[in-house]
């Protein structure tokens, strides 16, 4: 029996304030999530989404991007990532 493919319904995304990355995350609904960030008072100029993928792949991508950011910013995470 063929292996069932995971749904590709999760979007990795980045919030930017100008050229600065201020948040790295994933969502199933980019428009809703962008509004939530605005309502939370986060300052950003744009939201850049990637192609949808499985939730598992999106989580791996998110963690990889955060680690990469930390390596190039002396161990600090983006402004709004905990």
Secondary structure as the mmCIF struct_conf table of DSSP 4:
data_model
#
loop_
_struct_conf.conf_type_id
_struct_conf.id
_struct_conf.beg_label_comp_id
_struct_conf.beg_label_asym_id
_struct_conf.beg_label_seq_id
_struct_conf.end_label_comp_id
_struct_conf.end_label_asym_id
_struct_conf.end_label_seq_id
HELX_LH_PP_P HELX_LH_PP_P1 UNK A 2 UNK A 7
STRN STRN1 UNK A 10 UNK A 17
TURN_TY1_P TURN_TY1_P1 UNK A 18 UNK A 19
STRN STRN2 UNK A 20 UNK A 27
BEND BEND1 UNK A 28 UNK A 28
HELX_RH_AL_P HELX_RH_AL_P1 UNK A 30 UNK A 39
TURN_TY1_P TURN_TY1_P2 UNK A 40 UNK A 41
BEND BEND2 UNK A 45 UNK A 45
STRN STRN3 UNK A 46 UNK A 53
HELX_RH_AL_P HELX_RH_AL_P2 UNK A 55 UNK A 72
TURN_TY1_P TURN_TY1_P3 UNK A 73 UNK A 75
HELX_LH_PP_P HELX_LH_PP_P2 UNK A 76 UNK A 78
TURN_TY1_P TURN_TY1_P4 UNK A 79 UNK A 80
#
